[in-house]
Amino acid sequence: MRIVAILAVALIVSEPTLADDVGSAASDAPAKTNGRSFTAATIDGEGFKLEPGFEAELVVVCFFGVECPLAKLYTPRLNRMVDDYEGRVRLIAVDSNSQDSLADLQEFANKHECKFTFIKDDENRIADQFQAERTPEVFVLDRELEIKYRGRIDDQFFPGITRSEPRRRDLREAIDQLLAGESVSVPRTQAVGCIIGRVKKPLATSSVTYSKQISRILQKHCLECHREGEIGPFAMTDYDEVTGWAEMMLEVVDQGRMPPWHANPDFGHFANARHMPSHEKELLRKWVEAGTPYGDVAELPQSDSFQFGDTTQEPDLVIPMRDSPFEVPADGVVDYQYFVVDPEFTEDKWVKAIKVVPGNPSVVHHSIVFVRPPDGAPFRGLGWLADYIPGKRMEPISDTQAKRIPAGSKLVFQQHYTPNGRVQSDLTKAELFFADDSQVTDEKYTILGIDQDFEIPPGDPNLVVKSKVSYLPRGGQLLSIIPHMHFRGKSFRVVATRGSTSEIMLDVPAYDFNWQHSYQLTDPISLADIDRIEFEATFDNSEANPNNPNPDEYIYWGEQTWQEMALVMLEVAIPRDLDRKALSPRRQTQTNSLQDQENQFVEEFLERFDKNKNGTVSRDESTIALRRSGFRQVDKDRDGKLSPDELKAAFRRRTGR
C-alpha cells in the first residue's frame, strides 16, 4: 500500500483533466512574447535581472510556494535539474504567495538546500506578468524570453493520486528538445498544484468576515489537521495565512476533497462524519468573493472554545513502535512498514482505550496497531487494537467496554508514510489505558467479511465482488465499519438483512485508498435480529482509473498495493457473560493450538478444492486466482499438485513457524 503526502498532495493539488494525452488539458501552444523581462532581488539580497539576451541558453521560471506540498515534493528534482543542466539552463523559483514571507523563503531554502535562484514576488507582480496560476508551474524561456513550454513538471501527481514514477517528464523533455535544436513536442500542459495566493482587496461592506463566521467554520472542520504539528501542510489558525489559501480552500471544498469523508450521507449515521453543510460552503464562497475581509476582532471566537475531544487522562502504559526512529525519505513512495513490539505482559490486560500517537504527524499518513496473541491463547477476532489517521478524534472512554490483550501477546505497528520533500524521522507510540477487570461487562473485538477468490480482467472498469461476514455474535452490538481495497477500488457498500428486509449500512460511492476511514456508528446497532451482513466491492482496472498501476494485467488477491483486497472489518462489542452455548461452533472463542489450526487449514482447503477426493489438489481443481497468485509457491516439488505436507508447510510459513 502506498500514497503521496496525503493531506498534502491528495487534497491540495488542483483538479485538472487527468491525461496521458498530455496536451488534452491545455493543448494550445503558449503565445510567443518578449514581455517577460523583470528586475527583482533574490532572497539573499542580490539583484537579479531577466531580459532578452540572458546568458543561459534557457531560463526556467518556476512559480513556487514554500508550503505547497507539491512544490516541496518537487524541490529535490529541481535541485537535480540545476546540476544536470549546469551552464546551459538557469532555474529561477518565484514565490508570489502573500502568505509566504521573505523569512519563510530563506528558511525553506536553507532546510532544503535549494540550488536554484529564489525570488520573493511582492504584490504578485511577476505572477501577473506571466499570468501564472499554480505552484509549481513552470515556464521555459529561450534567450529572447519567448515561452517555449508552460505547465507541469511531470505527470506523477494528481489530486489524490501518486504514481510510483512519472509517465512523462514534461519539463525535462521540453528542455532536452530545445537544447537539441528541436521544437517542443508538447508545448503546454495543465499545471497541477496550489492556487497562487495573490494579494486581496477586501470588501469593507461584506457581511461575511473571518472574525465572525469563517474562523468558526475552520475550527469546526479544519483545525484537527491544519494546526501546528499536525499533518496539514499549513496551519489555519492565523488570518494572514488563511487569506493566502482562501481560493485553494474553496476549490478543494467544492470538489469534495476537503474535509476528507467518503460515506454517502443518505445511508447511516456516523459519529466521526466530516460533512461541511452547504450553508457553510456558501459562506466560504461569499467570503472569498468579497476579498477575504477580516472583520471585527471582537467577534473572534475564544481561543479556548475549541476542543479536540481527546482524553485528559494519563495513559497507563506508552509503547513505542521500536527503539529508534524510522527514517522517512524526502520523496518517492514508501512501502508499508511493520514493527513488532513485545510489551512483556505476564497477565491478560483489558484495554478500554488506545491512542496511537505519531512521532512526526507531517509524514505519518496512518498507523494501525494489532495484537498478535501467543499460540493457543483464547482470543476473539482479528486483533485490531487502534489506528491513527490525520484528524481522528479519540473515541470516548468507557470503563465497561474494553479489548483484551492476552498475556504473552506482541503488538504490531503498521506504518504508512508520506514523504514531504525533506528527510524526516518518526517514532510512533501507542498509549494504553487499562480497564479494571471487575468493571468490564463487554468485550470489544473485530470480525471480518472477506473474498479472496476473485479475478479482475485487464481493462475491466466495473468488476463487482460480493461476499459476507462469516459469522455474527448474536448477543453483540456493531460499533464501526472499516472497508478496505487497494488502488483499483472504486466503490464499497455494506448491507444488513433482517428477514426479507435489507438496509444499506454504509455506502462509499467513490472509494479512496488514501483515506482508511473507520466509520463509527453514532448509535451501536444490535446484531440480535440481523441474519447476515454482506458487502459489495467494485473495482476499476481500466486505463480511466488514474490510480491504476497497470490496466493491462489480471489482478488477484494480494497484500501488495498493485494487487487487490476485498474485505470489511466490523468492530463489535459482546457481553462477557453471554451464554456461549447459544453460539454456533464458528462463533465460539478460538482456543485451538497452532497445530490444531494447521490441521483445520489443511482439512478445509482439501474440502474446498479437492474435487475428486484423492487427497491432493491439482492445478485444474484450483481457482484461477490460486493458480496465478500462489499455487507455484506452495507446490515445492513441482508435480502440479498440492499435497497435505505442502499445505502444512505453507501454513507454517504464513504463521512464521
Order of alpha helices (4+ residues) and beta strands (2+ residues): beta-beta-beta-alpha-beta-alpha-beta-alpha-beta-beta-beta-beta-beta-alpha-beta-alpha-alpha-alpha-alpha-beta-beta-beta-beta-beta-beta-beta-beta-beta-beta-beta-beta-beta-beta-beta-beta-beta-beta-alpha-beta-alpha-alpha-beta-alpha
